[in-house]
Amino acid sequence: MTVPLLILRDGAVARLRLNRPELHNAFDATLIAGLTDALRALADDDGVRVVVLEGEGASFSAGADLNWMRSMAAASEDENREDSLALARLMRSLDELPKPTIARVHGAAFGGGVGLIACCDIAIGASGAKFGLTEAKLGLLPAVISPYVIEAIGPRQARRLFATAEIFDAEQAHRIGLLHEVVAGEALDEAVERQIGLLLKAGPVATATAKRLVREVAAHADRDRHDTDNAALIARLRVSPEGQEGLSAFLDKRRPSWV
């Protein structure tokens, strides 16, 4: 039996590889649960500094598995609610993971696959990749993933793509903010490795804290609170062991200990 999720370790880098290539890495309840459990384990693993999310075979993820969708169509509203909450927990776990995350995107990325990309801190795509929020074709909407997709591409783009279910290419995904970078397929691994290298040179606590800082600043309009909270944060970082080592290394013109 094929294992639906591979967890690969290379030093401080963990790769979560969706492993249902015959189904273009489509989601089902088992894969959602496996991904959620893996993310929770990695969150507590001090040896992991970067997490890469990728897909085996021809695609990143084609969204929901048709057999899974068929079973949920026959389920009750309460059962569908619980099923959707499991997907919500996955997206939340990825979005809030206290490690920097990179989406390595190739092939098809539809529905929930787009949600996974939007939850990652860095998204690098192959030029031939295709994207779509295609739920409206089924009379549905990408409701569970919507907070993350809207944050990534903005309300104006989301209103159009949620309603039309249009398929779009990597260049458009880059223009609207879903991808940070588009490269030729043969250069995808090199581009991902470059981002890994940059993250491993940065302070582990700093990179782990970065997304929380961005989220908190974006969520609050109180500028006085921003000033107070951010001053407290930088003060803590400056006197922390990592901050002291980073500043000392800079002043001594040497590499810090974590590199």
C-alpha positions, 0 to 999 in steps of 0.5 A: 500500500502506498503511504500517502505522505512521505516525511523526509529529513535532511539535517535541519530541513524536513520535506513533507511530500504528498505521495498519491501521484496516481491521483495527482496528490488529491486530498482525502481524510487520511492525507489531511489527518497525516499532514496535520499530525506531521505538522504538529510533530515538526512544530515541536522538533527543535532540530527542524528549521525549514519545512518544504511542502511538495508533491510526488509525481506530475502534480503538487495537489489537484485538490479533493479526491473524487471518491472522498467528495462522493462519500461526503456528498452522501454524508449528513450536514453534521458529518460534512461540518466535522470533515471540513473542520479537519481541513480547517485544522490542517490549514491553520496548523500549516499557516501557524507552524513556528518554522518557515515553510516553502511550497515547491509547486509544479503541475496542477494545484487546484482547490485545497492545493491552492490553500496549502500554497497560500498557507506557506511563507514562501511559494516557488512555482514551475513555469508550467504549473496550473492553478484553479479555485474550481469549487464553483463549478460544483456549486461549492466555494473554497470556504475553508481555505478562503482566509489564507487565499484572500490574504495571499491574493487580496479580496479583489482577485479572490472575488473573481477567481472564487466566482469564475473557477477560472484556471490560471497559469504560473505567471498570473499566480505570480502577478496576483501574489500566490507565488513569490517566484516562477522558474523553469521546471528544471530550475525549481529545485535550485530555486527552492534550495536557494531559499533554504540556504537563506533561511538557514543563514538567518537566526532560527528564533527570528525566522520562527517569529517572523510570521507571527510578527507579520500576522499580529501587525496585519491584524491590528489597526492600533498604531500605539499598540504596534509601537509598544508590542514591537518595541518589546519584541525587538528588545527581547530579541536583542538580549536573547542568546540568538540576538547576542550571538548574531550581533556579536558575529556581525561586529566580529565579522564572522558567521554566527553559530547557527550557520 
